[in-house]
Amino acid sequence: RLVDLLQEEVSVRATKQGGSVKTMRFDTRAGFLLSLLASPPAASGFTVPPVPSLTYAGKNVAPNACARGYFGKDGRMRLSAVVTAVNGDQTAMATSEQGSPDLNIRLNVNEKARTVTSICTSGTLCTTSSAEGIEGSPFGSFVDYVLDDNGNPVLLMNEMSMHTMNILDKPEGMVTLFAQLGGKNPGDKQGQDVSRCSVTGTVERVDDNAEDMDTIRMRYSIAHAYADQVMDSPKFAFYRIKPAKIYFVGGFGVLAKWVPVDEYESSTPDILARDAAEIVSRLNRDHGEDLFLTAEHLLDCQEVEKIRVTAVDRLGMDIRVTKRGPRRNKLITDEFRVGFRIPVISVEDAKSEVLKIFQEAWEKGNGYDWGDDDEPGSTVPIIKIAEDSL
């Protein structure tokens, strides 16, 4: 029976046949409620009544959206986290059983695309030129924007701007808004090594009486300091891009894919998105020794020359490892996804999960054994997501 539900952990007391009591504690993240669902086999001698549902933030949480406890073949209770993401509709799976297939510890491409367009507040708008001598040629302009509730870009444009004139000259024509993440700190990923997204569609003027006009004005005013000075001018108006096609690129040499518009609109940006660059920068700057221990003891990488975190989100972090190859002067670079056991819901949660991973790497490296069958780090979900094949 569930006897203690805390912000940081949950205690479960299972009564064994014969009267003895065993208490097991499972770590949760702040405020995320845990449900024990699966019944153990009769041979284990323990009974855990199922919890049909829980309430979180005023909403019912379905049983398959909660973490569940189950008993392994040895009768010991293990933890399998099958958690519906707190933000977004992606389900993350991480299990303590070794060899488990289908570890889903990465954001889906729809969420990645929505994250890029949400974090960026400016980009390049490509229109079709109507200027004499270059009619029909692509014309690029730097523009600011915000997103509406469906993820559609909304721009505040001057009627005298060249891109505005291009759009008004061909109102049925297509435009493309290109947005690319950019690091604020030295050492952050730059250029082709960062995620970007292209939104192609038609442009329509937002009516002054539109239902979301107040929301658009507020978002624009917050995102762009100059907006309050010009948005009421008759020479400026809001225009909305209605996407027809969306293309996402994860970086140089990695995932590139067309994103269905309806799935993009129904997705939500990652909850860590606005802080991810700072987290990555601090990990690479302040935790070099921890990263090398992680590479050696959790990723089984030897003779590591360089290691750095390249991305972090609510489901885990990407780690790029460069090591010596079998041939002289040959370096091999591989990329790993190190997942969190459950999705995090804040920056503090992410820091806690990362430090847990570092702690288990240190424990394994120093030969610590806590008296159970699982050695430190064995339950951290890890997949190799890119391999140097040269």
N, C-alpha and C positions, 0 to 999 in steps of 0.2 A: 504494500500500500504506500501511497505517496504521503510522506509525513512532514516534509520540510521543503518549501520552495523559496529559494533565496534569489537575490538579484544576480549573484555570480555563480551559484551552483545549486544543484538539486540533490537531496538525499532520498534514497529509496530504501525502505526496509522490507526485506522479504523474510517471511517466517518459514523456517524449514520444518518438515514433518518431524515431530519429536519435541518441538518447543523451542529450539535454539533460534536465535535471531542473527541475521547478517545484514549489515548496513553497507550500501555501496553508494559512493558519491560520484556524480558526473558533472563536469564543468559545463556551464552554459554561458552565453554572452548576455550582457546587461539587458535585463527585461525580457529576454526571449524565453517563453514557457516551453517546458519539456514534457512530453507525454510518453509513458511506457505502454507499448501496445501489445507486443508479441508475448504469448504465453510460453514458458519454458517446457521442454520435454519432461514427461513424468519421471524419467530416470534421474533428473537433477534434484528432485525432492523439494523444489521451491515453487511457490505460486505467487504470481503477480497479477492481480485483477486488472483487466484492460481499462484504460481511460478513453471513453468514446470521443470526447472533444474538449477543447480548452478555449478560453476567451483571452484574446490579446488585443490591447488597445481598443477595447469595445467591440471587437469583431470576433466571430466564431472562427476557430482554426480547425480545419479538417484534420482527421487523424493522419492522413498521409502527408500532411504539412508539418508534422512534428517529428522530433527525434524519437527513436524507439530503442528500447533495450531488448536484447535477445540472448539466448544461451547457446554457446558453441557446443561442439560434440563432446567436449570434456566437462560439460555441465557448468562451466564458468560463464558468468554474464559478461557480454561484450557490448560495445556501443556502436550502433550504426546510425549515422545522421542522415536522414532523408528529409530535407528541409526545403520548404517553399521559400524562395528568396523574399526578404522583407520588402525590398523595392523591386518591382519588375515581376514578370511571370515566369522567370526561369527557375527550374528546379535544380538544386545542387545536391549531388550525392557523394558521400564520402563514407567508406566503410572500414572497419578495423580488420576485416578478414583479408588476409593476403591473397593476391591474385584476383581480386574482385574486378569484373569487367565493367566497362561503361562508367568510369569515374567522370562525373560531370562537375568539374571544378573551374570552369571557364565561362565568362560571359558569352552569350550568343551574339552573333554578328549584328542582330537588330539592336540590341542594347548598346553595343559598341558604337554603332553609327549614331544613335540617339545621344550617347554620351559626348561624342565629338561635337555635334552641332549645338549641344547645350552648353558645353564649356566655352567654346569659341563665341565671341560676341562681334566678330568682324571676319571678313573674308573677301574673296575676289568674285565679283559679279560679272559674268560673261554674257554680253548681249550681242545682237547683230547690228553692225554699224549701218547707219543711214547717211553718213557723211559723204559728200561728193568725192568721187575718186576711189573710195574704199567701200562702196555699197556692198553689203552682204558679208563683209569680213568680220571675224570675231573681234570684239572690243571688250577689254577687261578694265574694271574699275574697282578700286578699294572701297568697300562699303561696311557700315555697321548694321547690326540686326539684333533682334531678339526672337524667341520662339513663342508661338501661341500654345494653347493646351494640347494641340495635336502634333506639335513638333514642326509646324510650318514656319519658315522664316518670315519675319515681318520687318520691312525696311522703311525708314523715314527718309524720303527723297525730295530733293529740290527739283522743281519743274524745269530749271535751267541746266541741270546736270546732263552731261552727254548720255549717260546710260538711261536716264529718264526719258529723254527725247527718243532714244532708240526704241524703248519699250512702247511709248505712245505712238510711234510711227508704224509699228507692227504689233498691235495689241494681242493678236492671236499667236504670235511667235513664242518660241521657247527661249528660256534663259537658264543659265547654270550658276549656282552659288557654290563656290569651293571654299571649304573651311579646313584648317589644319591646326592640330595642337602644336603649341610651342612652349618650351621650357622657360622658366623665369630665372633659373639659377645656372651658374657656370657648371658644365658637365651634364646638364640635362640633354635629353635626346633632341636633335635638331634635323632639319632638312628631310631627306627621304626616310629617315629612321623613325618617323613619328606617324601616328594614325591621322588619316584625313578622310573627308567625306565630300562627295559632290551631289548636290540636289538639283535636279533638272525638272523644270515644269513651266507652267504659264503664270503670268502675273496679273493680279486683279487689285484694283484700288479698294481699300477698306473703307466702307461707308462710315460716316461720322456717327451714325446711330447703331452701329453694329453692337451686338450683345457683349462682345469682349473688348470693346474700345477702351473702356476704363482700365482694364487689366493690361492691355497693350501699352497704354500711356504710362502706367505705373512702372511696368517692367523696363520700358525704354528709358525712363527718367532715372531709374536706379542704375542701369547698366552703362548709360552714356550721359556724362555730366552736362553736356551742352544742350541736351534735348529740351529742357524746360524753356530755353531761350528761343527756340525756333518752331516747336511743334504746333503752336497756335498761329503761326504765320500763314497767310493764304498761299504763299509760294511753296509750302511744304505739305506733304500728305503721306499717309501710311499706305504701303503696298504689301500685299501678301503673295508669297510664292506657293502655288498649289502643286506639289510634287507629282510628276508622272513617272520618274525613274530616280533611284537613289543608288549610288555606288560608293562602297566603303573599301578603303585600303588600310591594312593594319600596320604597314611599315615596309621598309625595303626588303624584298624577298620573302614576305609572309603573306597572310591571307588577303585576298582581294575578291570581292563578291558583290553582285547586285542584291540589293535588299528590297524585299516586297514592301510597297508603300504602306499597306494596311498593317503589316507587322511592325514596321518602324513607328507608325503613329500610336500603336497600342503599347509600345515599350516605354520604359522609363530609364533615365540616365543612372549610372552607377552612383551609389550614395557617397562613395569616397572620391568621386571624380575631381572635385575642386581642390582636394588636398593631396591627391595622388602624387603630383610632381614633387611636392615638399617632402612627403614620406619617403619616396624613392631617393631623393637627394640626401636626406639624413641617414638612411640606411647605408648608402654607399660611402658616405663621408665618415660616419661614426662607428660602423659595425663591420669593418673589414675582417677582423679576426673571426667574428661570429660567422660571417659568410664563408670563409675558408673552411671552418669546422663543418658547416652545413654541407659544403661540396664534398668534403672527404668522407664524412660519416653517414650522411643521409642520401647523397646523390651518387655515392661510390665513384667519385672522380679522383684520380691520383695525378700527381705532378701538375697541380693547378698553377697556371701562370697568372691568370686574371679572372676575377669573378665580380659581377655586379648585378644588382636588381634593375630590371628594365621596365617593370610595370607592377602596379598593385591595384587591386580592386576588392570588392566585398567578398569574393570567393577565394582569393589567394594572391600569390605573387609569381612573376616570371623572373627566373634567374638565368643569366648567360654565363657559361663557364668556358674559358679558354685554357686548354691543357696541352702538354707536349704529346706529339704523336709518336708512332712506332719508328718513323724515319727521322734522321737527324735534321734539325732545324725546321721540322714540320710541326705546326700548331693546329689543333683541332678545336673548333668552337661548337658547342652544343647548347641548346636552350631547354630549360626544364620549367614545368609548372608545379609549384609547391602550394598545395591547397590548404585552406583553413578547414577545420573539422566541421564548422557550421558557418554560414554567412554572417559577417559582422554588420553591425548597424550604426557604427560611429567610428571616428578616428581612434578614440581610446580603445575600442574593441580590437581594431586592426593592430595597434601597437602591442596589445596583450597577446594576440595570436602569434605575431611574429616573434615576440620574445619567448613564447613557449617553444616554438620551433628551434630557436637558437639554444635554449636550455637543454632540449632533448639531444641536440647534436653534441653539446658539451658533455652531457652525461654519458652518451654512448662512447665518445672519444676517451673518456676517463674510466670506462669500464664499470659504471654503476649498475647495480642490479637491485631492483626493489622487491624481489621475491615472487614475481609473477612470471607468466610465460611470455609476456610481451616486453621485449627489450626496448629501451628508449628510442623513439623515432620510428618504430615499426608501424605505428598507426597513422603516421602523417601521410596523407594522400599525395602521391608524386607521379607525374607522367612526363615523358620526354616529348617535347612539342616540336623540336627542330634539331636536325642532326647534320653535322658537316660531312658531306659525302665526297669531298674532293680528295 
